[in-house]
Amino acid sequence: MPESTREEHCIGIIGAGSIGVAWAVVFTTAGYRVRLYDLDRHRVDRAREEFTDRIAELKKFGLVTTDIDCALDLLSTETDIKKNISEVIHIQECIPEIKEEKKKLFSLLSGLVPESVPIASSTSFLPISTFATEIKNPERCLVIHPGNPPYLLRVAEIVPGPLTSPSIVDASVDLMRHAGMHPIVLKKETNGFVFNRLQGALLNEAYSLVEDGVASVEDIDTIVKDGLGLRWSIVGPFETVDLNTRGGIRKHAERMGPTYQQIGAERGTSTSWMPALIDLVESERRSKLPLNMWEERVRWRDRAMMVISVARRNFLEDN
């Protein structure tokens, strides 16, 4: 979508909590008009204050160029849901994680909004098929789940249901890209999607380690933020182990797979990495990084972590 025409297009956001405000920041700083709705007038007024504060902080660190006044001009707040959704090109639902409430809202919206308008839920866990199938035009409904906060974690999981139209998925991908997000389209529905399943796996193990008396809460947080998290801010888990082992991810799987399987068995789960799965993962990694470029990529990773380490050290010293 050309930048010059974005102000002619309006996004309707339902729910003025933290995620609703965050989405408003994402869309307005990308040049879209936004209507932010909540039934609670106090929450709507508070949302404008939070919105202004978020824009100011982002601008302070050079992450957006939008002036606060310009952003506020693009934002309108509503307590009338019909006014909120009038002439919007997209609706982003951001109400609390209560399935029955979402079901009621999607049923209401489906009767009010033209059938061409996508209706997306920001839900963190619930597949769209659990609350938006028995409504009018369910094919335009899907999940667009952001990391929190989306104006910093610029990834959005796009999760269509069995009834979602491919054209709606394509339109959502296009919108996310124009809003400065990195859209990830899931191949099928799963509870918690990818973001929270990965996060949940780490949280489950962290809780278990505390329960087992292995380490303290603070120590586990330190290992993640100063170790795993620093590395993961540059490369994901697959690329991490690919670069940690000379010979790549296949060598890592051969050496470490049995140990991870044993750890999983201690927790009552199966983590066996079958040969066909290893072949698939290695194929994807080698298509991105031939082994003859391994050394160069390792140096790139290290330099990137050096840059982040310096920035973090300076920030912590000043704050």
Secondary structure, DSSP 8 states (H G I E B T S, - for coil): --GGGGGGSEEEEE--SHHHHHHHHHHHHTT-EEEEE-S-HHHHHHHHHHHHHHHHHHHHTTS----HHHHHHHEEEES-HHHHTTT-SEEEE---S-HHHHHHHHHHHHHHS-TTS-EEE--SS--GGGTSSSSSSGGGEEEEEE-SSTTTS-EEEEEE-TT--HHHHHHHHHHHHHTT-EEEE-SS--TTTTHHHHHHHHHHHHHHHHHTTSS-HHHHHHHIIIIIHHHHTTS-HHHHHHHHSTT-HHHHHHHHHHHHHHHHHHTT------HHHHHHHHHHHHHHS-GGGHHHHHHHHHHHHHHHHHHHHHHHHH-
